[in-house]
């Protein structure tokens, strides 16, 4: 039970529990920051005009780069210059 809950998933992606925890916390902190910026932007549209979009793009690029198929080449989505059709 302990192995299934705490160790199975990190092991399946080639990480130890501490490595996976650090990565997950880093993603979570970035997501919270982007979410807060988005909430402020909803109230004052002139503030944080690209912060949420850039955060999503950076996290997506980082997540894709962690996948074995994408480790040979960096994904195009890591650069904030890459634009979605719709920005938040």
DSSP file (Angstrom, degrees, kcal/mol; ACC not computed):
  #  RESIDUE AA STRUCTURE BP1 BP2  ACC     N-H-->O    O-->H-N    N-H-->O    O-->H-N    TCO  KAPPA ALPHA  PHI   PSI    X-CA   Y-CA   Z-CA
    1    1 A X     >        0   0    0      0, 0.0     4,-2.3     0, 0.0     5,-0.2   0.000 360.0 360.0 360.0 -47.9    0.0    0.0    0.0
    2    2 A X  H  >> +     0   0    0      1,-0.2     4,-2.8     2,-0.2     5,-0.6   0.928 360.0  50.2 -58.0 -46.1    2.8    2.5    0.9
    3    3 A X  I  >>S+     0   0    0      1,-0.2     5,-2.5     2,-0.2     4,-1.6   0.914 111.3  48.0 -59.9 -44.4    4.6    1.7   -2.3
    4    4 A X  I  45S+     0   0    0      3,-0.2     5,-0.4     1,-0.2    -1,-0.2   0.891 117.9  40.6 -65.1 -39.8    1.5    2.2   -4.4
    5    5 A X  I  <5S+     0   0    0     -4,-2.3    -2,-0.2     3,-0.1    -1,-0.2   0.895 131.9  16.6 -77.9 -41.3    0.6    5.5   -2.8
    6    6 A X  I  <5S+     0   0    0     -4,-2.8     4,-0.3    -5,-0.2    -3,-0.2   0.733 131.2  27.3-109.1 -26.0    4.0    7.1   -2.5
    7    7 A X  I  X<S+     0   0    0     -4,-1.6     4,-2.2    -5,-0.6     5,-0.2   0.725  97.6  74.4-115.5 -26.4    6.6    5.4   -4.6
    8    8 A X  H  ><S+     0   0    0     -5,-2.5     4,-2.1    -6,-0.2    -4,-0.1   0.936 100.1  43.4 -60.8 -52.2    5.0    3.8   -7.7
    9    9 A X  H  > S+     0   0    0     -5,-0.4     4,-1.0     2,-0.2    -1,-0.2   0.949 114.7  47.6 -64.2 -50.2    4.3    7.0   -9.7
   10   10 A X  H >4>S+     0   0    0     -4,-0.3     5,-2.9     1,-0.2     3,-0.8   0.922 113.6  49.7 -56.3 -42.0    7.6    8.7   -9.1
   11   11 A X  H ><5S+     0   0    0     -4,-2.2     3,-1.6     1,-0.2    -1,-0.2   0.876 103.3  60.6 -62.5 -37.3    9.4    5.5  -10.0
   12   12 A X  H 3<5S+     0   0    0     -4,-2.1    -1,-0.2     1,-0.3    -2,-0.2   0.731 110.0  41.6 -65.5 -21.0    7.4    5.1  -13.2
   13   13 A X  T <<5S-     0   0    0     -4,-1.0    -1,-0.3    -3,-0.8    -2,-0.2   0.196 123.1-102.0-111.0  15.4    8.8    8.4  -14.4
   14   14 A X  T < 5S+     0   0    0     -3,-1.6     2,-0.3     1,-0.3    -3,-0.2   0.781  82.1 116.5  77.7  28.2   12.3    7.8  -13.3
   15   15 A X      < -     0   0    0     -5,-2.9    -1,-0.3    -6,-0.2    -2,-0.2  -0.889  60.6-123.2-125.4 157.1   12.4    9.9  -10.1
   16   16 A X     >  -     0   0    0     -2,-0.3     4,-2.5    -3,-0.1     5,-0.2  -0.462  40.0-101.5 -83.8 169.0   12.7    9.4   -6.4
   17   17 A X  H  > S+     0   0    0      1,-0.2     4,-2.6     2,-0.2     5,-0.2   0.944 123.1  47.7 -58.7 -49.1   10.0   10.5   -4.1
   18   18 A X  H  > S+     0   0    0      1,-0.2     4,-2.4     2,-0.2     5,-0.2   0.912 112.0  50.0 -61.2 -40.9   12.0   13.6   -3.0
   19   19 A X  H  > S+     0   0    0      1,-0.2     4,-2.1     2,-0.2    -1,-0.2   0.935 113.3  46.1 -60.1 -45.3   12.8   14.6   -6.7
   20   20 A X  H  X S+     0   0    0     -4,-2.5     4,-2.8     1,-0.2    -2,-0.2   0.894 110.9  52.6 -66.1 -39.6    9.2   14.2   -7.6
   21   21 A X  H  X S+     0   0    0     -4,-2.6     4,-2.7    -5,-0.2     5,-0.2   0.922 109.3  49.0 -62.3 -44.4    8.0   16.2   -4.6
   22   22 A X  H  X S+     0   0    0     -4,-2.4     4,-2.4     2,-0.2    -1,-0.2   0.926 113.6  46.7 -61.2 -45.4   10.3   19.1   -5.4
   23   23 A X  H  X S+     0   0    0     -4,-2.1     4,-2.5     2,-0.2    -2,-0.2   0.930 113.1  48.5 -63.1 -45.8    9.2   19.2   -9.0
   24   24 A X  H  X S+     0   0    0     -4,-2.8     4,-2.7     1,-0.2    -2,-0.2   0.908 112.1  48.8 -62.7 -42.5    5.5   19.0   -8.1
   25   25 A X  H  X S+     0   0    0     -4,-2.7     4,-2.7     2,-0.2    -1,-0.2   0.905 110.2  51.8 -63.9 -40.5    5.9   21.8   -5.5
   26   26 A X  H  X S+     0   0    0     -4,-2.4     4,-2.1    -5,-0.2    -2,-0.2   0.923 112.0  46.0 -61.9 -44.2    7.7   23.9   -8.1
   27   27 A X  H  X S+     0   0    0     -4,-2.5     4,-2.5     1,-0.2    -2,-0.2   0.933 113.0  50.8 -62.1 -45.3    4.9   23.4  -10.6
   28   28 A X  H  X S+     0   0    0     -4,-2.7     4,-2.6     1,-0.2    -2,-0.2   0.897 109.2  49.5 -61.0 -42.6    2.3   24.1   -7.9
   29   29 A X  H  X S+     0   0    0     -4,-2.7     4,-2.5     2,-0.2    -1,-0.2   0.917 112.1  48.4 -63.8 -43.0    3.9   27.3   -6.8
   30   30 A X  H  X S+     0   0    0     -4,-2.1     4,-2.5    -5,-0.2    -2,-0.2   0.896 111.8  50.2 -63.5 -39.0    4.1   28.6  -10.4
   31   31 A X  H  X S+     0   0    0     -4,-2.5     4,-2.5     2,-0.2    -2,-0.2   0.909 110.4  48.9 -66.4 -41.7    0.5   27.7  -11.0
   32   32 A X  H  X S+     0   0    0     -4,-2.6     4,-2.7     2,-0.2     5,-0.2   0.931 111.9  49.6 -62.6 -44.7   -0.6   29.5   -7.8
   33   33 A X  H  X S+     0   0    0     -4,-2.5     4,-2.3     1,-0.2    -2,-0.2   0.923 113.0  46.1 -60.0 -45.6    1.4   32.6   -8.9
   34   34 A X  H  X S+     0   0    0     -4,-2.5     4,-2.1     1,-0.2    -1,-0.2   0.880 112.7  51.1 -64.6 -37.9   -0.1   32.5  -12.4
   35   35 A X  H  X S+     0   0    0     -4,-2.5     4,-2.2     2,-0.2    -2,-0.2   0.904 109.8  48.6 -66.5 -41.8   -3.6   32.0  -11.0
   36   36 A X  H  X S+     0   0    0     -4,-2.7     4,-2.5     2,-0.2     5,-0.2   0.915 111.0  50.8 -63.5 -42.1   -3.2   35.0   -8.6
   37   37 A X  H  X S+     0   0    0     -4,-2.3     4,-2.6     1,-0.2    -2,-0.2   0.896 109.4  51.7 -61.0 -39.3   -2.0   37.1  -11.4
   38   38 A X  H  X S+     0   0    0     -4,-2.1     4,-1.9     2,-0.2    -1,-0.2   0.898 108.9  49.9 -65.1 -40.5   -5.0   36.1  -13.5
   39   39 A X  H  X S+     0   0    0     -4,-2.2     4,-1.1     2,-0.2    -2,-0.2   0.920 112.5  46.7 -64.1 -43.5   -7.4   37.0  -10.6
   40   40 A X  H >X S+     0   0    0     -4,-2.5     4,-3.1     1,-0.2     3,-0.6   0.914 110.2  54.0 -63.9 -41.6   -5.7   40.4  -10.3
   41   41 A X  H 3< S+     0   0    0     -4,-2.6    -1,-0.2     1,-0.2    -2,-0.2   0.860 102.5  58.3 -60.3 -36.1   -5.9   40.9  -14.1
   42   42 A X  H 3< S+     0   0    0     -4,-1.9     3,-0.3     1,-0.2    -1,-0.2   0.835 114.2  37.1 -63.2 -31.4   -9.6   40.1  -13.9
   43   43 A X  H << S+     0   0    0     -4,-1.1     2,-0.5    -3,-0.6    -2,-0.2   0.882 133.0  24.8 -85.9 -43.6  -10.1   43.1  -11.6
   44   44 A X  S >< S-     0   0    0     -4,-3.1     3,-2.3    -5,-0.1    -1,-0.3  -0.836  70.5-168.8-124.3  91.2   -7.5   45.4  -13.1
   45   45 A X  T 3  S+     0   0    0     -2,-0.5    -1,-0.1     1,-0.3    -4,-0.1   0.692  81.9  65.1 -57.6 -21.5   -7.1   44.5  -16.8
   46   46 A X  T 3  S+     0   0    0      2,-0.1     3,-0.4     3,-0.0     2,-0.3   0.680  92.3  77.8 -75.3 -16.0   -4.0   46.7  -17.2
   47   47 A X  S <  S+     0   0    0     -3,-2.3    -3,-0.1     1,-0.2    -4,-0.0  -0.711 104.0   0.8 -96.9 146.0   -2.1   44.6  -14.8
   48   48 A X  S  > S+     0   0    0     -2,-0.3     4,-0.6     1,-0.1    -1,-0.2   0.876  72.1 168.7  51.7  47.5   -0.5   41.2  -15.5
   49   49 A X  T  4 S+     0   0    0     -3,-0.4     4,-0.1     1,-0.2    -1,-0.1   0.756  78.5  15.8 -65.3 -25.0   -1.7   41.2  -19.1
   50   50 A X  T  > S+     0   0    0     38,-0.1     4,-3.0     2,-0.1     5,-0.3   0.409  97.5  99.1-125.8  -1.0    0.5   38.2  -20.1
   51   51 A X  H  > S+     0   0    0      1,-0.2     4,-2.3     2,-0.2     5,-0.2   0.915  86.6  44.3 -60.2 -48.3    1.5   36.7  -16.8
   52   52 A X  H  X S+     0   0    0     -4,-0.6     4,-2.4     2,-0.2    -1,-0.2   0.934 116.6  46.6 -63.8 -45.7   -1.1   33.9  -16.8
   53   53 A X  H  > S+     0   0    0      1,-0.2     4,-2.5     2,-0.2    -2,-0.2   0.921 113.8  47.8 -63.0 -44.3   -0.5   33.0  -20.5
   54   54 A X  H  X S+     0   0    0     -4,-3.0     4,-2.6     2,-0.2    -1,-0.2   0.873 111.3  51.7 -64.8 -36.6    3.3   33.0  -20.1
   55   55 A X  H  X S+     0   0    0     -4,-2.3     4,-2.6    -5,-0.3     5,-0.2   0.932 110.6  47.5 -64.8 -45.7    3.0   30.9  -17.0
   56   56 A X  H  X S+     0   0    0     -4,-2.4     4,-2.5     1,-0.2    -2,-0.2   0.924 114.0  47.5 -61.3 -45.2    0.8   28.3  -18.8
   57   57 A X  H  X S+     0   0    0     -4,-2.5     4,-2.5     2,-0.2    -2,-0.2   0.918 113.1  47.8 -63.5 -43.7    3.2   28.2  -21.8
   58   58 A X  H  X S+     0   0    0     -4,-2.6     4,-2.4     2,-0.2    -2,-0.2   0.917 113.9  46.6 -64.6 -43.0    6.3   27.9  -19.6
   59   59 A X  H  X S+     0   0    0     -4,-2.6     4,-2.7     2,-0.2    -1,-0.2   0.899 112.0  50.8 -66.7 -39.4    4.8   25.1  -17.5
   60   60 A X  H  X S+     0   0    0     -4,-2.5     4,-2.8    -5,-0.2     5,-0.2   0.934 111.8  47.8 -62.1 -45.4    3.5   23.2  -20.6
   61   61 A X  H  X S+     0   0    0     -4,-2.5     4,-2.1    16,-0.5    14,-0.3   0.899 113.1  48.0 -62.0 -41.1    7.0   23.4  -22.1
   62   62 A X  H  X S+     0   0    0     -4,-2.4     4,-0.9     2,-0.2    -1,-0.2   0.905 112.5  48.6 -66.9 -40.7    8.6   22.2  -18.9
   63   63 A X  H >< S+     0   0    0     -4,-2.7     3,-0.7     1,-0.2     4,-0.4   0.928 113.0  47.2 -65.0 -45.1    6.1   19.4  -18.6
   64   64 A X  H >< S+     0   0    0     -4,-2.8     3,-1.4     1,-0.2     6,-0.4   0.878 107.0  57.4 -64.3 -37.3    6.6   18.3  -22.2
   65   65 A X  H 3< S+     0   0    0     -4,-2.1    -1,-0.2     1,-0.3    -2,-0.2   0.720  99.2  60.5 -69.0 -19.3   10.4   18.5  -21.9
   66   66 A X  T << S+     0   0    0     -4,-0.9     2,-0.3    -3,-0.7    -1,-0.3   0.624  85.4  94.0 -80.5 -13.3   10.3   16.0  -19.0
   67   67 A X  S X> S-     0   0    0     -3,-1.4     3,-1.6    -4,-0.4     4,-0.6  -0.632  82.8-127.1 -82.1 137.2    8.7   13.4  -21.3
   68   68 A X  G >4 S+     0   0    0     -2,-0.3     3,-1.0     1,-0.3     4,-0.4   0.833 106.0  58.3 -54.1 -38.1   11.2   11.0  -22.9
   69   69 A X  G 34 S+     0   0    0      1,-0.2    -1,-0.3     2,-0.1     3,-0.3   0.752 110.9  43.2 -65.7 -23.0   10.0   11.6  -26.5
   70   70 A X  G X4 S+     0   0    0     -3,-1.6     3,-0.6    -6,-0.4    -1,-0.2   0.427  87.5  88.9-102.8  -0.4   10.7   15.3  -26.2
   71   71 A X  T << S+     0   0    0     -3,-1.0    -1,-0.2    -4,-0.6    -2,-0.1   0.695  79.8  63.1 -74.5 -16.7   14.1   15.2  -24.4
   72   72 A X  T 3  S+     0   0    0     -4,-0.4     2,-0.3    -3,-0.3    -1,-0.2   0.806 117.1  20.2 -74.8 -28.3   16.0   15.1  -27.7
   73   73 A X  S <  S-     0   0    0     -3,-0.6    -1,-0.2    -4,-0.1     2,-0.2  -1.000  85.7-112.6-141.3 140.5   14.7   18.5  -28.8
   74   74 A X        -     0   0    0     -2,-0.3    -3,-0.1    -3,-0.1     2,-0.1  -0.498  39.1-113.1 -71.9 140.5   13.3   21.4  -26.7
   75   75 A X    >   -     0   0    0    -14,-0.3     3,-1.1    -2,-0.2     4,-0.2  -0.364  16.4-124.0 -71.1 154.3    9.6   22.1  -27.4
   76   76 A X  G >  S+     0   0    0      1,-0.2     3,-0.9     2,-0.1     6,-0.2   0.647 101.1  75.0 -69.6 -15.3    8.6   25.4  -29.0
   77   77 A X  G 3  S+     0   0    0      1,-0.2   -16,-0.5   -17,-0.1    -1,-0.2   0.443  72.4  79.9 -84.2   0.8    6.3   26.2  -26.1
   78   78 A X  G <  S+     0   0    0     -3,-1.1     2,-0.5   -17,-0.2    -1,-0.2   0.723  76.4  83.2 -79.6 -19.9    9.1   27.2  -23.7
   79   79 A X  S X  S-     0   0    0     -3,-0.9     3,-1.6    -4,-0.2   -18,-0.0  -0.720  72.9-144.6 -88.4 128.0    9.5   30.7  -25.1
   80   80 A X  T 3  S+     0   0    0     -2,-0.5    -1,-0.1     1,-0.3   -23,-0.1   0.706  96.2  72.6 -61.6 -18.1    7.1   33.4  -24.0
   81   81 A X  T 3  S+     0   0    0      2,-0.1    -1,-0.3   -27,-0.0     2,-0.3   0.787  74.1  95.1 -68.4 -25.3    7.2   34.8  -27.5
   82   82 A X  S <  S-     0   0    0     -3,-1.6     2,-0.4    -6,-0.2   -25,-0.1  -0.511  70.7-151.8 -65.9 129.0    5.1   31.9  -28.8
   83   83 A X        -     0   0    0     -2,-0.3     2,-0.1     4,-0.0    -2,-0.1  -0.858  10.0-139.5-114.3 139.9    1.5   33.1  -28.7
   84   84 A X        -     0   0    0     -2,-0.4     3,-0.1     1,-0.1   -31,-0.0  -0.392  33.2-110.6 -77.3 165.8   -1.8   31.3  -28.3
   85   85 A X  S    S+     0   0    0      1,-0.2     2,-0.4    -2,-0.1    -1,-0.1   0.831 108.5  32.6 -67.7 -29.5   -4.7   32.3  -30.5
   86   86 A X  S    S-     0   0    0      2,-0.0     2,-0.4     0, 0.0    -1,-0.2  -0.992  74.6-157.1-131.5 127.8   -6.3   33.7  -27.3
   87   87 A X              0   0    0     -2,-0.4   -37,-0.1    -3,-0.1    -4,-0.0  -0.813 360.0 360.0-101.3 142.4   -4.5   35.3  -24.4
   88   88 A X              0   0    0     -2,-0.4    -1,-0.1   -38,-0.1   -38,-0.1   0.461 360.0 360.0 -79.3 360.0   -6.1   35.5  -21.0
